[in-house]
Amino acid sequence: MIRTEEMILNVGPQHPSTHGVFRLVVKIDGEIIVEATPVIGYLHRGTEKIAENLQYTQIIPYTDRMDYLSSMTNNYVLCHAVETMMGIEVPERADFLRVIAMELNRIASHLVAWGTYILDLGATSPFIYAFRDREMIINMLNELTGARLTFNYMRVGGVKWDAPEGWIEKVRDFVPYMRGQLAGFHDLVSGNEIFLDRVKGVGKYTKEEAIQYSLSGPNLRSTGVKWDLRKDEPYSIYDRFDFDVPTSEDGDCLARYHLRLAEIAESLKILEQAVEQFPAEGAILAKVPKIIKAPKGEAFVRIESPRGEIGCYIASDGKKEPYRLKFRRPSFYNLQILPKLLKGENIANMIAILGAVDIVLGEVDG
Amino acid sequence: MIEELLQSSPSWANFGIFFLLGAVLLLIVLGFVTYGILAERKVMGYMQLRHGPNQVGGKWGLLQTVADVLKLLLKEDIIPKAADKPLFIIAPVIAFAPSFMVLATMPFTDQFQFADIGVGLLYYIAVSGLTTFGMLLGGWASNNKYALLGGMRASAQMISYEIPLVMSVLGVILLSGSLNLNEIVAAQKNGWFILLQPIGFIVFFIASIAELNRTPFDLPESENELVAGYHVEYSGFRWAFFMLAEYVYLFAMSALITVIFLGGWLAPIGFLSFIPGAVWFSLKFSVVVFVYIWLRSTFPRFRVDKLMEFGWKVLLPIALGNIFLTALIKSLFF
């Protein structure tokens, strides 16, 4: 008589494939997962509480450290919220710089997602190819902001630094280069039988489930919901650009993989147009008071980060610090569906599903 | 010379000679492992836009592996408290010893072979199967869940892929009419078996990657899933023994492929036979090793269930079909 026993396996917080300090307690029967419980909070720094004692400009560096792969969108959502409350009009040149920076950052973030996802599936080389191209973006942003990851670039009313000489041309040259690389990525991985075997039909969920679990970003669009805040609730100057919102009907890991690559292509389209229309002259910072005080009241704004909808809620009592600050952090919400998806899968699929969600722990833990 | 020694009555002198010869082979193999690892790191490095080792031992990193081994020797030897101590200690030895044993029958050239036994091929396959015990024991004795899963995967994979491996090589045996590796090489005088047995070669090559636990079949130690698989609790020189076993198998398997499919030490074209056999052997051997490294840096990893499916439902039927086809051709045309 064979006796089998379920065992509890602790995946993380030091597991190589949990993309940071994420911990997953899984109950497994052989290699089949019976139950999965995510444990988060290893990177919790209390950003929202700290922010209650900081002036608005001082909060910006803290937002860099939430989703550290896409700091620009975090910067933007905070500044956007304060600007909405104060009714500040951002100069055109600043808006263009913001959009270019955000789209570059989106490409960089998706490159990391792509490279690490393939690395999770066991292939080592594509990761390095992705990071080479990401490095080019990081270098460009470094030139613009003086930092490689935690940019601290945007300010309430505009941006901190103007584009250095020749920088816009560099972005222009980068677009065709990246298009070529993208085709190479597809050649290298997208058609690989082993890869398709591992991601096709894995981690599937429906449109209704995705909406019930409040998913956003590629995780939502992979089920066929055409929802991108850049298109549906245009902020900044996104309504000036012509781009598509790629969606897929499959709802599996392969769909999410393809969507991220398609989004890189769309971002390149936006970059191309933004560089074309970039105003030659103009201020980069609106006329704002020296000490920024949001008027009494509250505001909630949301934008599209690479991982989904990032929102910022500010309740102000008219002081120079917010009374309460809250971020809607997409990775955290996207992670909620994980226990449901993992039930009945094996360990290898667990890695594939977790990787396709594309979490950043700084954002999950806040 | 070896032939005479084998025929002569046992004596201490004979024992000493055999021991020395074994030591010589061990040194050759260790030399290969040292520079095989370096080659793998360099080749993978260049494939991945990196330089690979370039600090220790000049710009080619020639002493990098030596430094690594020294470091492993100096490391603290950790045995987990909850581990099964005797098994934990013996597992790396069980994993390594067969990898060296299989080299005994390998005909590197027509002169350089240690034991020319009649069933050389069978001996290789039988002995190499023993390594699985070492991996399974290591995984079990570590008393670690990841290691256990890795050990289980290792044994399941080895058993599943040993069968297509053996079946695919049967075609070669049918054509050469012998299990003796020397005679298999001699039978390739007019054409390598890679040309006469293309299907058998492909099946054998795929199964051999699985036997070597290399990407895309590196499931027993898949880093991204099981952290390090069966050797997760091992450190220092015990760990080095597992790695050594892996690379000696790479050596042995590449040598075996050279012998049974690429014509061993024979020159590809008759008039080139003035070049010594050892050169031809090492050339072919290096090509095989390079292909293994190349595959490693290209492919993602299989999934466990797909791996089993692939082994049993794809490779095995193809291998069986190949045997049938070979037998048919042989009885009709030869």
HADDOCK unambig.tbl for C-alpha pairs under 7 A between the chains (distance, minus, plus):
assign (segid A and resid 9 and name CA) (segid B and resid 145 and name CA) 6.90 0.50 0.50
assign (segid A and resid 15 and name CA) (segid B and resid 227 and name CA) 6.56 0.50 0.50
assign (segid A and resid 16 and name CA) (segid B and resid 224 and name CA) 5.72 0.50 0.50
assign (segid A and resid 16 and name CA) (segid B and resid 227 and name CA) 6.57 0.50 0.50
assign (segid A and resid 17 and name CA) (segid B and resid 224 and name CA) 5.27 0.50 0.50
assign (segid A and resid 120 and name CA) (segid B and resid 224 and name CA) 5.47 0.50 0.50
assign (segid A and resid 121 and name CA) (segid B and resid 300 and name CA) 5.62 0.50 0.50
assign (segid A and resid 121 and name CA) (segid B and resid 301 and name CA) 5.84 0.50 0.50
assign (segid A and resid 122 and name CA) (segid B and resid 224 and name CA) 6.85 0.50 0.50
assign (segid A and resid 122 and name CA) (segid B and resid 300 and name CA) 4.45 0.50 0.50
assign (segid A and resid 122 and name CA) (segid B and resid 301 and name CA) 4.70 0.50 0.50
assign (segid A and resid 123 and name CA) (segid B and resid 297 and name CA) 6.79 0.50 0.50
assign (segid A and resid 123 and name CA) (segid B and resid 298 and name CA) 6.42 0.50 0.50
assign (segid A and resid 123 and name CA) (segid B and resid 299 and name CA) 5.30 0.50 0.50
assign (segid A and resid 123 and name CA) (segid B and resid 300 and name CA) 3.90 0.50 0.50
assign (segid A and resid 123 and name CA) (segid B and resid 301 and name CA) 6.63 0.50 0.50
assign (segid A and resid 124 and name CA) (segid B and resid 297 and name CA) 6.09 0.50 0.50
assign (segid A and resid 125 and name CA) (segid B and resid 48 and name CA) 5.51 0.50 0.50
assign (segid A and resid 125 and name CA) (segid B and resid 297 and name CA) 5.77 0.50 0.50
assign (segid A and resid 125 and name CA) (segid B and resid 298 and name CA) 6.49 0.50 0.50
assign (segid A and resid 128 and name CA) (segid B and resid 48 and name CA) 6.23 0.50 0.50
assign (segid A and resid 194 and name CA) (segid B and resid 300 and name CA) 6.63 0.50 0.50
assign (segid A and resid 194 and name CA) (segid B and resid 302 and name CA) 6.02 0.50 0.50
assign (segid A and resid 195 and name CA) (segid B and resid 300 and name CA) 6.33 0.50 0.50
assign (segid A and resid 198 and name CA) (segid B and resid 303 and name CA) 6.37 0.50 0.50
assign (segid A and resid 347 and name CA) (segid B and resid 225 and name CA) 6.74 0.50 0.50
assign (segid A and resid 348 and name CA) (segid B and resid 225 and name CA) 6.19 0.50 0.50
assign (segid A and resid 348 and name CA) (segid B and resid 303 and name CA) 6.17 0.50 0.50
assign (segid A and resid 351 and name CA) (segid B and resid 225 and name CA) 6.59 0.50 0.50
